[in-house]
Amino acid sequence: MDDAGREALAVLLQHEHKRVRSMAACFLLRYKTHECLAVLREIAEDPSILGFEAQQCIKRWEEGTWQLDPE
């Protein structure tokens, strides 16, 4: 994915549905780290499976094992 594609996806970080914001944030972590971590941390507080998934994405990022958008 090039930067134009990433910017198009970044619009979804503001989407009304948490699931959409979460997935966009997971895929854009390397490109928009600060903004995506903020989205994921907010969603990670949700007690549902969606919150768990956000927690796991953050964990993988912090461990250095996240690989959804390699350079």
PDB file of N, CA, C and O in Angstrom:
ATOM      1  N   MET A   1       0.851  -1.165   0.000  1.00  0.00           N
ATOM      2  CA  MET A   1       0.000   0.000   0.000  1.00  0.00           C
ATOM      3  C   MET A   1       0.899   1.232   0.000  1.00  0.00           C
ATOM      4  O   MET A   1       1.872   1.290   0.752  1.00  0.00           O
ATOM      5  N   ASP A   2       0.585   2.198  -0.824  1.00  0.00           N
ATOM      6  CA  ASP A   2       1.366   3.432  -0.847  1.00  0.00           C
ATOM      7  C   ASP A   2       0.734   4.457   0.095  1.00  0.00           C
ATOM      8  O   ASP A   2      -0.312   4.199   0.691  1.00  0.00           O
ATOM      9  N   ASP A   3       1.372   5.614   0.222  1.00  0.00           N
ATOM     10  CA  ASP A   3       0.878   6.622   1.158  1.00  0.00           C
ATOM     11  C   ASP A   3      -0.489   7.166   0.778  1.00  0.00           C
ATOM     12  O   ASP A   3      -1.259   7.541   1.663  1.00  0.00           O
ATOM     13  N   ALA A   4      -0.813   7.222  -0.495  1.00  0.00           N
ATOM     14  CA  ALA A   4      -2.151   7.676  -0.897  1.00  0.00           C
ATOM     15  C   ALA A   4      -3.211   6.700  -0.387  1.00  0.00           C
ATOM     16  O   ALA A   4      -4.279   7.118   0.061  1.00  0.00           O
ATOM     17  N   GLY A   5      -2.923   5.428  -0.453  1.00  0.00           N
ATOM     18  CA  GLY A   5      -3.830   4.417   0.070  1.00  0.00           C
ATOM     19  C   GLY A   5      -3.936   4.500   1.589  1.00  0.00           C
ATOM     20  O   GLY A   5      -5.017   4.330   2.153  1.00  0.00           O
ATOM     21  N   ARG A   6      -2.818   4.761   2.241  1.00  0.00           N
ATOM     22  CA  ARG A   6      -2.826   4.899   3.701  1.00  0.00           C
ATOM     23  C   ARG A   6      -3.639   6.117   4.125  1.00  0.00           C
ATOM     24  O   ARG A   6      -4.399   6.054   5.091  1.00  0.00           O
ATOM     25  N   GLU A   7      -3.481   7.211   3.415  1.00  0.00           N
ATOM     26  CA  GLU A   7      -4.251   8.416   3.728  1.00  0.00           C
ATOM     27  C   GLU A   7      -5.748   8.180   3.514  1.00  0.00           C
ATOM     28  O   GLU A   7      -6.570   8.674   4.286  1.00  0.00           O
ATOM     29  N   ALA A   8      -6.096   7.445   2.492  1.00  0.00           N
ATOM     30  CA  ALA A   8      -7.508   7.121   2.261  1.00  0.00           C
ATOM     31  C   ALA A   8      -8.044   6.275   3.400  1.00  0.00           C
ATOM     32  O   ALA A   8      -9.177   6.474   3.837  1.00  0.00           O
ATOM     33  N   LEU A   9      -7.259   5.348   3.879  1.00  0.00           N
ATOM     34  CA  LEU A   9      -7.662   4.498   4.997  1.00  0.00           C
ATOM     35  C   LEU A   9      -7.713   5.297   6.305  1.00  0.00           C
ATOM     36  O   LEU A   9      -8.533   5.003   7.175  1.00  0.00           O
ATOM     37  N   ALA A  10      -6.864   6.283   6.446  1.00  0.00           N
ATOM     38  CA  ALA A  10      -6.794   7.080   7.674  1.00  0.00           C
ATOM     39  C   ALA A  10      -8.102   7.808   7.976  1.00  0.00           C
ATOM     40  O   ALA A  10      -8.388   8.106   9.135  1.00  0.00           O
ATOM     41  N   VAL A  11      -8.881   8.091   6.969  1.00  0.00           N
ATOM     42  CA  VAL A  11     -10.190   8.724   7.180  1.00  0.00           C
ATOM     43  C   VAL A  11     -11.042   7.861   8.106  1.00  0.00           C
ATOM     44  O   VAL A  11     -11.857   8.379   8.869  1.00  0.00           O
ATOM     45  N   LEU A  12     -10.853   6.558   8.037  1.00  0.00           N
ATOM     46  CA  LEU A  12     -11.654   5.630   8.832  1.00  0.00           C
ATOM     47  C   LEU A  12     -11.297   5.650  10.318  1.00  0.00           C
ATOM     48  O   LEU A  12     -12.004   5.049  11.126  1.00  0.00           O
ATOM     49  N   LEU A  13     -10.221   6.324  10.686  1.00  0.00           N
ATOM     50  CA  LEU A  13      -9.882   6.462  12.102  1.00  0.00           C
ATOM     51  C   LEU A  13     -10.909   7.315  12.839  1.00  0.00           C
ATOM     52  O   LEU A  13     -10.952   7.322  14.070  1.00  0.00           O
ATOM     53  N   GLN A  14     -11.733   8.029  12.084  1.00  0.00           N
ATOM     54  CA  GLN A  14     -12.781   8.879  12.663  1.00  0.00           C
ATOM     55  C   GLN A  14     -14.174   8.280  12.470  1.00  0.00           C
ATOM     56  O   GLN A  14     -15.169   8.939  12.770  1.00  0.00           O
ATOM     57  N   HIS A  15     -14.260   7.077  11.989  1.00  0.00           N
ATOM     58  CA  HIS A  15     -15.551   6.447  11.680  1.00  0.00           C
ATOM     59  C   HIS A  15     -16.398   6.297  12.938  1.00  0.00           C
ATOM     60  O   HIS A  15     -15.861   6.181  14.040  1.00  0.00           O
ATOM     61  N   GLU A  16     -17.702   6.297  12.782  1.00  0.00           N
ATOM     62  CA  GLU A  16     -18.608   6.196  13.929  1.00  0.00           C
ATOM     63  C   GLU A  16     -18.583   4.828  14.608  1.00  0.00           C
ATOM     64  O   GLU A  16     -18.878   4.736  15.799  1.00  0.00           O
ATOM     65  N   HIS A  17     -18.245   3.786  13.893  1.00  0.00           N
ATOM     66  CA  HIS A  17     -18.237   2.440  14.457  1.00  0.00           C
ATOM     67  C   HIS A  17     -16.842   2.073  14.970  1.00  0.00           C
ATOM     68  O   HIS A  17     -15.844   2.239  14.269  1.00  0.00           O
ATOM     69  N   LYS A  18     -16.794   1.572  16.203  1.00  0.00           N
ATOM     70  CA  LYS A  18     -15.517   1.193  16.818  1.00  0.00           C
ATOM     71  C   LYS A  18     -14.779   0.139  16.014  1.00  0.00           C
ATOM     72  O   LYS A  18     -13.558   0.210  15.877  1.00  0.00           O
ATOM     73  N   ARG A  19     -15.496  -0.831  15.482  1.00  0.00           N
ATOM     74  CA  ARG A  19     -14.862  -1.917  14.723  1.00  0.00           C
ATOM     75  C   ARG A  19     -14.083  -1.352  13.532  1.00  0.00           C
ATOM     76  O   ARG A  19     -12.966  -1.786  13.252  1.00  0.00           O
ATOM     77  N   VAL A  20     -14.672  -0.396  12.847  1.00  0.00           N
ATOM     78  CA  VAL A  20     -14.022   0.206  11.677  1.00  0.00           C
ATOM     79  C   VAL A  20     -12.791   0.995  12.121  1.00  0.00           C
ATOM     80  O   VAL A  20     -11.723   0.873  11.521  1.00  0.00           O
ATOM     81  N   ARG A  21     -12.939   1.801  13.167  1.00  0.00           N
ATOM     82  CA  ARG A  21     -11.796   2.571  13.678  1.00  0.00           C
ATOM     83  C   ARG A  21     -10.665   1.650  14.122  1.00  0.00           C
ATOM     84  O   ARG A  21      -9.492   1.916  13.859  1.00  0.00           O
ATOM     85  N   SER A  22     -11.030   0.571  14.794  1.00  0.00           N
ATOM     86  CA  SER A  22     -10.032  -0.368  15.296  1.00  0.00           C
ATOM     87  C   SER A  22      -9.241  -1.016  14.166  1.00  0.00           C
ATOM     88  O   SER A  22      -8.012  -1.078  14.219  1.00  0.00           O
ATOM     89  N   MET A  23      -9.928  -1.489  13.166  1.00  0.00           N
ATOM     90  CA  MET A  23      -9.233  -2.147  12.055  1.00  0.00           C
ATOM     91  C   MET A  23      -8.333  -1.171  11.304  1.00  0.00           C
ATOM     92  O   MET A  23      -7.208  -1.512  10.940  1.00  0.00           O
ATOM     93  N   ALA A  24      -8.830   0.039  11.074  1.00  0.00           N
ATOM     94  CA  ALA A  24      -8.002   1.046  10.401  1.00  0.00           C
ATOM     95  C   ALA A  24      -6.759   1.331  11.237  1.00  0.00           C
ATOM     96  O   ALA A  24      -5.655   1.418  10.699  1.00  0.00           O
ATOM     97  N   ALA A  25      -6.932   1.477  12.552  1.00  0.00           N
ATOM     98  CA  ALA A  25      -5.799   1.763  13.432  1.00  0.00           C
ATOM     99  C   ALA A  25      -4.785   0.623  13.428  1.00  0.00           C
ATOM    100  O   ALA A  25      -3.579   0.865  13.430  1.00  0.00           O
ATOM    101  N   CYS A  26      -5.260  -0.595  13.422  1.00  0.00           N
ATOM    102  CA  CYS A  26      -4.346  -1.749  13.387  1.00  0.00           C
ATOM    103  C   CYS A  26      -3.487  -1.738  12.124  1.00  0.00           C
ATOM    104  O   CYS A  26      -2.287  -2.011  12.181  1.00  0.00           O
ATOM    105  N   PHE A  27      -4.093  -1.428  11.005  1.00  0.00           N
ATOM    106  CA  PHE A  27      -3.353  -1.463   9.747  1.00  0.00           C
ATOM    107  C   PHE A  27      -2.466  -0.237   9.531  1.00  0.00           C
ATOM    108  O   PHE A  27      -1.530  -0.290   8.734  1.00  0.00           O
ATOM    109  N   LEU A  28      -2.745   0.856  10.222  1.00  0.00           N
ATOM    110  CA  LEU A  28      -1.997   2.098  10.000  1.00  0.00           C
ATOM    111  C   LEU A  28      -1.001   2.421  11.119  1.00  0.00           C
ATOM    112  O   LEU A  28      -0.462   3.527  11.155  1.00  0.00           O
ATOM    113  N   LEU A  29      -0.752   1.490  12.016  1.00  0.00           N
ATOM    114  CA  LEU A  29       0.120   1.768  13.159  1.00  0.00           C
ATOM    115  C   LEU A  29       1.497   2.316  12.776  1.00  0.00           C
ATOM    116  O   LEU A  29       1.972   3.270  13.393  1.00  0.00           O
ATOM    117  N   ARG A  30       2.118   1.748  11.808  1.00  0.00           N
ATOM    118  CA  ARG A  30       3.456   2.226  11.415  1.00  0.00           C
ATOM    119  C   ARG A  30       3.389   3.612  10.790  1.00  0.00           C
ATOM    120  O   ARG A  30       4.301   4.420  10.966  1.00  0.00           O
ATOM    121  N   TYR A  31       2.334   3.883  10.074  1.00  0.00           N
ATOM    122  CA  TYR A  31       2.194   5.135   9.324  1.00  0.00           C
ATOM    123  C   TYR A  31       1.742   6.296  10.208  1.00  0.00           C
ATOM    124  O   TYR A  31       2.259   7.404  10.067  1.00  0.00           O
ATOM    125  N   LYS A  32       0.808   6.075  11.097  1.00  0.00           N
ATOM    126  CA  LYS A  32       0.263   7.116  11.978  1.00  0.00           C
ATOM    127  C   LYS A  32       0.244   6.598  13.415  1.00  0.00           C
ATOM    128  O   LYS A  32      -0.813   6.467  14.032  1.00  0.00           O
ATOM    129  N   THR A  33       1.421   6.311  13.923  1.00  0.00           N
ATOM    130  CA  THR A  33       1.561   5.632  15.204  1.00  0.00           C
ATOM    131  C   THR A  33       0.811   6.324  16.340  1.00  0.00           C
ATOM    132  O   THR A  33       0.001   5.686  17.013  1.00  0.00           O
ATOM    133  N   HIS A  34       1.058   7.585  16.565  1.00  0.00           N
ATOM    134  CA  HIS A  34       0.463   8.294  17.698  1.00  0.00           C
ATOM    135  C   HIS A  34      -1.066   8.280  17.627  1.00  0.00           C
ATOM    136  O   HIS A  34      -1.735   7.956  18.608  1.00  0.00           O
ATOM    137  N   GLU A  35      -1.603   8.628  16.476  1.00  0.00           N
ATOM    138  CA  GLU A  35      -3.055   8.670  16.302  1.00  0.00           C
ATOM    139  C   GLU A  35      -3.679   7.282  16.447  1.00  0.00           C
ATOM    140  O   GLU A  35      -4.729   7.135  17.072  1.00  0.00           O
ATOM    141  N   CYS A  36      -3.046   6.284  15.880  1.00  0.00           N
ATOM    142  CA  CYS A  36      -3.585   4.923  15.936  1.00  0.00           C
ATOM    143  C   CYS A  36      -3.532   4.343  17.342  1.00  0.00           C
ATOM    144  O   CYS A  36      -4.471   3.674  17.774  1.00  0.00           O
ATOM    145  N   LEU A  37      -2.451   4.593  18.052  1.00  0.00           N
ATOM    146  CA  LEU A  37      -2.383   4.100  19.427  1.00  0.00           C
ATOM    147  C   LEU A  37      -3.456   4.747  20.296  1.00  0.00           C
ATOM    148  O   LEU A  37      -4.016   4.094  21.177  1.00  0.00           O
ATOM    149  N   ALA A  38      -3.746   6.020  20.058  1.00  0.00           N
ATOM    150  CA  ALA A  38      -4.804   6.699  20.816  1.00  0.00           C
ATOM    151  C   ALA A  38      -6.151   6.025  20.549  1.00  0.00           C
ATOM    152  O   ALA A  38      -6.922   5.786  21.478  1.00  0.00           O
ATOM    153  N   VAL A  39      -6.432   5.720  19.290  1.00  0.00           N
ATOM    154  CA  VAL A  39      -7.683   5.042  18.936  1.00  0.00           C
ATOM    155  C   VAL A  39      -7.727   3.667  19.588  1.00  0.00           C
ATOM    156  O   VAL A  39      -8.735   3.300  20.191  1.00  0.00           O
ATOM    157  N   LEU A  40      -6.660   2.916  19.476  1.00  0.00           N
ATOM    158  CA  LEU A  40      -6.625   1.565  20.027  1.00  0.00           C
ATOM    159  C   LEU A  40      -6.722   1.556  21.549  1.00  0.00           C
ATOM    160  O   LEU A  40      -7.383   0.688  22.119  1.00  0.00           O
ATOM    161  N   ARG A  41      -6.079   2.497  22.205  1.00  0.00           N
ATOM    162  CA  ARG A  41      -6.146   2.552  23.670  1.00  0.00           C
ATOM    163  C   ARG A  41      -7.559   2.870  24.148  1.00  0.00           C
ATOM    164  O   ARG A  41      -8.017   2.329  25.154  1.00  0.00           O
ATOM    165  N   GLU A  42      -8.235   3.735  23.434  1.00  0.00           N
ATOM    166  CA  GLU A  42      -9.627   4.034  23.781  1.00  0.00           C
ATOM    167  C   GLU A  42     -10.493   2.784  23.634  1.00  0.00           C
ATOM    168  O   GLU A  42     -11.282   2.461  24.522  1.00  0.00           O
ATOM    169  N   ILE A  43     -10.346   2.095  22.527  1.00  0.00           N
ATOM    170  CA  ILE A  43     -11.151   0.900  22.262  1.00  0.00           C
ATOM    171  C   ILE A  43     -10.757  -0.239  23.200  1.00  0.00           C
ATOM    172  O   ILE A  43     -11.601  -1.057  23.566  1.00  0.00           O
ATOM    173  N   ALA A  44      -9.495  -0.300  23.590  1.00  0.00           N
ATOM    174  CA  ALA A  44      -9.014  -1.363  24.480  1.00  0.00           C
ATOM    175  C   ALA A  44      -9.720  -1.353  25.833  1.00  0.00           C
ATOM    176  O   ALA A  44      -9.710  -2.361  26.539  1.00  0.00           O
ATOM    177  N   GLU A  45     -10.320  -0.251  26.195  1.00  0.00           N
ATOM    178  CA  GLU A  45     -11.053  -0.160  27.461  1.00  0.00           C
ATOM    179  C   GLU A  45     -12.415  -0.844  27.391  1.00  0.00           C
ATOM    180  O   GLU A  45     -13.033  -1.097  28.425  1.00  0.00           O
ATOM    181  N   ASP A  46     -12.882  -1.143  26.195  1.00  0.00           N
ATOM    182  CA  ASP A  46     -14.173  -1.812  26.004  1.00  0.00           C
ATOM    183  C   ASP A  46     -14.050  -3.249  26.524  1.00  0.00           C
ATOM    184  O   ASP A  46     -13.089  -3.938  26.183  1.00  0.00           O
ATOM    185  N   PRO A  47     -14.999  -3.714  27.341  1.00  0.00           N
ATOM    186  CA  PRO A  47     -14.894  -5.071  27.897  1.00  0.00           C
ATOM    187  C   PRO A  47     -15.249  -6.188  26.905  1.00  0.00           C
ATOM    188  O   PRO A  47     -15.217  -7.363  27.273  1.00  0.00           O
ATOM    189  N   SER A  48     -15.578  -5.850  25.684  1.00  0.00           N
ATOM    190  CA  SER A  48     -15.959  -6.852  24.684  1.00  0.00           C
ATOM    191  C   SER A  48     -14.732  -7.431  23.988  1.00  0.00           C
ATOM    192  O   SER A  48     -13.595  -7.058  24.279  1.00  0.00           O
ATOM    193  N   ILE A  49     -14.987  -8.343  23.070  1.00  0.00           N
ATOM    194  CA  ILE A  49     -13.914  -8.944  22.266  1.00  0.00           C
ATOM    195  C   ILE A  49     -13.185  -7.866  21.456  1.00  0.00           C
ATOM    196  O   ILE A  49     -11.992  -7.997  21.183  1.00  0.00           O
ATOM    197  N   LEU A  50     -13.887  -6.819  21.077  1.00  0.00           N
ATOM    198  CA  LEU A  50     -13.262  -5.731  20.332  1.00  0.00           C
ATOM    199  C   LEU A  50     -12.168  -5.075  21.178  1.00  0.00           C
ATOM    200  O   LEU A  50     -11.091  -4.762  20.670  1.00  0.00           O
ATOM    201  N   GLY A  51     -12.445  -4.869  22.456  1.00  0.00           N
ATOM    202  CA  GLY A  51     -11.439  -4.308  23.356  1.00  0.00           C
ATOM    203  C   GLY A  51     -10.238  -5.224  23.495  1.00  0.00           C
ATOM    204  O   GLY A  51      -9.096  -4.765  23.522  1.00  0.00           O
ATOM    205  N   PHE A  52     -10.499  -6.524  23.582  1.00  0.00           N
ATOM    206  CA  PHE A  52      -9.414  -7.503  23.668  1.00  0.00           C
ATOM    207  C   PHE A  52      -8.548  -7.462  22.409  1.00  0.00           C
ATOM    208  O   PHE A  52      -7.320  -7.497  22.493  1.00  0.00           O
ATOM    209  N   GLU A  53      -9.185  -7.389  21.257  1.00  0.00           N
ATOM    210  CA  GLU A  53      -8.438  -7.337  19.996  1.00  0.00           C
ATOM    211  C   GLU A  53      -7.558  -6.090  19.937  1.00  0.00           C
ATOM    212  O   GLU A  53      -6.420  -6.156  19.471  1.00  0.00           O
ATOM    213  N   ALA A  54      -8.075  -4.963  20.404  1.00  0.00           N
ATOM    214  CA  ALA A  54      -7.283  -3.728  20.422  1.00  0.00           C
ATOM    215  C   ALA A  54      -6.094  -3.891  21.363  1.00  0.00           C
ATOM    216  O   ALA A  54      -4.986  -3.460  21.045  1.00  0.00           O
ATOM    217  N   GLN A  55      -6.319  -4.508  22.515  1.00  0.00           N
ATOM    218  CA  GLN A  55      -5.232  -4.758  23.457  1.00  0.00           C
ATOM    219  C   GLN A  55      -4.141  -5.613  22.826  1.00  0.00           C
ATOM    220  O   GLN A  55      -2.952  -5.348  23.006  1.00  0.00           O
ATOM    221  N   GLN A  56      -4.549  -6.631  22.089  1.00  0.00           N
ATOM    222  CA  GLN A  56      -3.589  -7.523  21.441  1.00  0.00           C
ATOM    223  C   GLN A  56      -2.790  -6.804  20.358  1.00  0.00           C
ATOM    224  O   GLN A  56      -1.593  -7.041  20.197  1.00  0.00           O
ATOM    225  N   CYS A  57      -3.454  -5.934  19.626  1.00  0.00           N
ATOM    226  CA  CYS A  57      -2.753  -5.159  18.592  1.00  0.00           C
ATOM    227  C   CYS A  57      -1.699  -4.263  19.236  1.00  0.00           C
ATOM    228  O   CYS A  57      -0.566  -4.191  18.760  1.00  0.00           O
ATOM    229  N   ILE A  58      -2.071  -3.585  20.312  1.00  0.00           N
ATOM    230  CA  ILE A  58      -1.121  -2.737  21.040  1.00  0.00           C
ATOM    231  C   ILE A  58       0.042  -3.584  21.566  1.00  0.00           C
ATOM    232  O   ILE A  58       1.204  -3.193  21.446  1.00  0.00           O
ATOM    233  N   LYS A  59      -0.268  -4.720  22.135  1.00  0.00           N
ATOM    234  CA  LYS A  59       0.766  -5.614  22.681  1.00  0.00           C
ATOM    235  C   LYS A  59       1.754  -6.021  21.594  1.00  0.00           C
ATOM    236  O   LYS A  59       2.967  -5.961  21.799  1.00  0.00           O
ATOM    237  N   ARG A  60       1.243  -6.431  20.446  1.00  0.00           N
ATOM    238  CA  ARG A  60       2.126  -6.856  19.344  1.00  0.00           C
ATOM    239  C   ARG A  60       2.996  -5.698  18.866  1.00  0.00           C
ATOM    240  O   ARG A  60       4.166  -5.892  18.535  1.00  0.00           O
ATOM    241  N   TRP A  61       2.430  -4.504  18.831  1.00  0.00           N
ATOM    242  CA  TRP A  61       3.187  -3.319  18.422  1.00  0.00           C
ATOM    243  C   TRP A  61       4.341  -3.079  19.409  1.00  0.00           C
ATOM    244  O   TRP A  61       5.487  -2.874  19.008  1.00  0.00           O
ATOM    245  N   GLU A  62       4.014  -3.110  20.695  1.00  0.00           N
ATOM    246  CA  GLU A  62       5.020  -2.843  21.723  1.00  0.00           C
ATOM    247  C   GLU A  62       6.088  -3.928  21.780  1.00  0.00           C
ATOM    248  O   GLU A  62       7.238  -3.646  22.114  1.00  0.00           O
ATOM    249  N   GLU A  63       5.723  -5.161  21.458  1.00  0.00           N
ATOM    250  CA  GLU A  63       6.691  -6.277  21.426  1.00  0.00           C
ATOM    251  C   GLU A  63       7.594  -6.224  20.192  1.00  0.00           C
ATOM    252  O   GLU A  63       8.667  -6.827  20.165  1.00  0.00           O
ATOM    253  N   GLY A  64       7.142  -5.497  19.183  1.00  0.00           N
ATOM    254  CA  GLY A  64       7.896  -5.438  17.935  1.00  0.00           C
ATOM    255  C   GLY A  64       7.554  -6.583  16.988  1.00  0.00           C
ATOM    256  O   GLY A  64       8.290  -6.843  16.036  1.00  0.00           O
ATOM    257  N   THR A  65       6.446  -7.263  17.243  1.00  0.00           N
ATOM    258  CA  THR A  65       6.055  -8.385  16.380  1.00  0.00           C
ATOM    259  C   THR A  65       4.912  -8.032  15.423  1.00  0.00           C
ATOM    260  O   THR A  65       4.488  -8.878  14.636  1.00  0.00           O
ATOM    261  N   TRP A  66       4.415  -6.810  15.480  1.00  0.00           N
ATOM    262  CA  TRP A  66       3.347  -6.341  14.597  1.00  0.00           C
ATOM    263  C   TRP A  66       3.871  -6.281  13.173  1.00  0.00           C
ATOM    264  O   TRP A  66       4.955  -5.745  12.942  1.00  0.00           O
ATOM    265  N   GLN A  67       3.117  -6.827  12.199  1.00  0.00           N
ATOM    266  CA  GLN A  67       3.620  -6.877  10.816  1.00  0.00           C
ATOM    267  C   GLN A  67       2.516  -6.686   9.773  1.00  0.00           C
ATOM    268  O   GLN A  67       2.567  -7.308   8.713  1.00  0.00           O
ATOM    269  N   LEU A  68       1.521  -5.839  10.051  1.00  0.00           N
ATOM    270  CA  LEU A  68       0.414  -5.703   9.104  1.00  0.00           C
ATOM    271  C   LEU A  68       0.731  -4.816   7.911  1.00  0.00           C
ATOM    272  O   LEU A  68       0.087  -4.941   6.870  1.00  0.00           O
ATOM    273  N   ASP A  69       1.716  -3.914   8.036  1.00  0.00           N
ATOM    274  CA  ASP A  69       2.064  -3.016   6.935  1.00  0.00           C
ATOM    275  C   ASP A  69       3.580  -2.865   6.900  1.00  0.00           C
ATOM    276  O   ASP A  69       4.105  -1.828   7.305  1.00  0.00           O
ATOM    277  N   PRO A  70       4.290  -3.885   6.423  1.00  0.00           N
ATOM    278  CA  PRO A  70       5.758  -3.811   6.422  1.00  0.00           C
ATOM    279  C   PRO A  70       6.278  -2.688   5.541  1.00  0.00           C
ATOM    280  O   PRO A  70       5.655  -2.307   4.550  1.00  0.00           O
ATOM    281  N   GLU A  71       7.425  -2.176   5.925  1.00  0.00           N
ATOM    282  CA  GLU A  71       8.046  -1.091   5.155  1.00  0.00           C
ATOM    283  C   GLU A  71       8.470  -1.580   3.795  1.00  0.00           C
ATOM    284  O   GLU A  71       9.012  -0.809   3.003  1.00  0.00           O
TER     285      GLU A  71
END
